[in-house]
Amino acid sequence: MMTRVKICGIQKLKHAQAAVQAGTDAIGFVFANSKRQVTINQARRIAEQIPSHIKKIGVFVNSSREELETTVHQVGLDFVQLHGDESPEFCENLGLPYIKALRIQHESDLEQLKYYEGAHYFLLDSASGPHRGGNGTTFDWGLLKHQDIDRQRFILAGGLNADNVQEAIDQTQPTMVDVSSGVETDGDKDPDKINRFIKNAKERLTCHTHNRM
Ligand SMILES: O=C(O)c1ccccc1N[C@@H]1O[C@H](COP(=O)(O)O)[C@@H](O)[C@H]1O
């Protein structure tokens, strides 16, 4: 089936609409401290104008359970994407569908996966860069080559763009690819880059027979 796409760091309705028009499967709002941060009201105003089959995902770093619950309910999020030091117990006790982001630098970093068995998806991102995500840096995809990874739950992120996304999919076989920096120009989302990214990603098939999202 076709690889799914998430366009993350959406701050303007016109960019969400451009992503939907280009065929995105999901959009992401960053609630964590970031140059892409949105308020609950901003995100809700965008989310309510986007078709319900497009998944709305909120990105957080070490937020409290109360903050996560409030944001999910007020914006109408389908998933929370957790980029901080949230423990497996914290994630499980949330009672919310969650995506756990893990930062990958060495093969041993993949051992964390076994602690997040309850995750709807796990997102593998680069560990380099000053922030907990959205750094525009890749990690060594070769680290995943001989790993027994549940590809139906695997989202690839970190430094993806229209020029490297096909190679990234071919090497790692994710169910979804997630991009933020790689579809921006001068710090703002760029509809042409969004289009190219989605077109290129969707030209690549993955071997999965079904998808959980
Ligand atoms: O995008 C951000 O600003 C951000 C801030 C804090 C945590 C995660 C963030 N974004 C996520 O980071 C990865 C990689 O992004 P990039 O394509 O390398 O810029 C992606 O999952 C974003 O959703």
The ligand as an SDF file (V2000), in Angstrom:
LIG
                    3D

 23 24  0  0  0  0  0  0  0  0999 V2000
    8.4830   20.7060   14.7670 O   0  0  0  0  0  0  0  0  0  0  0  0
    8.8500   21.0920   15.8870 C   0  0  0  0  0  0  0  0  0  0  0  0
    9.1210   22.2640   16.1140 O   0  0  0  0  0  0  0  0  0  0  0  0
    8.9370   20.1060   17.0120 C   0  0  0  0  0  0  0  0  0  0  0  0
    9.1920   20.5730   18.2940 C   0  0  0  0  0  0  0  0  0  0  0  0
    9.2770   19.6740   19.3530 C   0  0  0  0  0  0  0  0  0  0  0  0
    9.1240   18.3140   19.1450 C   0  0  0  0  0  0  0  0  0  0  0  0
    8.8770   17.8330   17.8580 C   0  0  0  0  0  0  0  0  0  0  0  0
    8.7840   18.7040   16.7880 C   0  0  0  0  0  0  0  0  0  0  0  0
    8.5450   18.2500   15.4880 N   0  0  0  0  0  0  0  0  0  0  0  0
    8.6460   16.8890   15.0740 C   0  0  0  0  0  0  0  0  0  0  0  0
    9.9960   16.5400   14.8730 O   0  0  0  0  0  0  0  0  0  0  0  0
   10.1150   15.5490   13.8560 C   0  0  0  0  0  0  0  0  0  0  0  0
   11.1830   15.8960   12.8490 C   0  0  0  0  0  0  0  0  0  0  0  0
   10.9790   17.1250   12.2440 O   0  0  0  0  0  0  0  0  0  0  0  0
   11.8450   17.6180   10.9710 P   0  0  0  0  0  0  0  0  0  0  0  0
   11.1210   17.1340    9.7410 O   0  0  0  0  0  0  0  0  0  0  0  0
   13.2110   17.0500   11.0920 O   0  0  0  0  0  0  0  0  0  0  0  0
   11.8140   19.1050   11.0550 O   0  0  0  0  0  0  0  0  0  0  0  0
    8.7430   15.4250   13.2610 C   0  0  0  0  0  0  0  0  0  0  0  0
    8.1490   14.2760   13.8570 O   0  0  0  0  0  0  0  0  0  0  0  0
    7.9850   16.6190   13.7400 C   0  0  0  0  0  0  0  0  0  0  0  0
    6.6450   16.2470   13.9310 O   0  0  0  0  0  0  0  0  0  0  0  0
  1  2  2  0
  2  3  1  0
  2  4  1  0
  4  5  1  0
  4  9  2  0
  5  6  2  0
  6  7  1  0
  7  8  2  0
  8  9  1  0
  9 10  1  0
 10 11  1  0
 11 12  1  0
 11 22  1  0
 12 13  1  0
 13 14  1  0
 13 20  1  0
 14 15  1  0
 15 16  1  0
 16 17  2  0
 16 18  1  0
 16 19  1  0
 20 21  1  0
 20 22  1  0
 22 23  1  0
M  END
$$$$
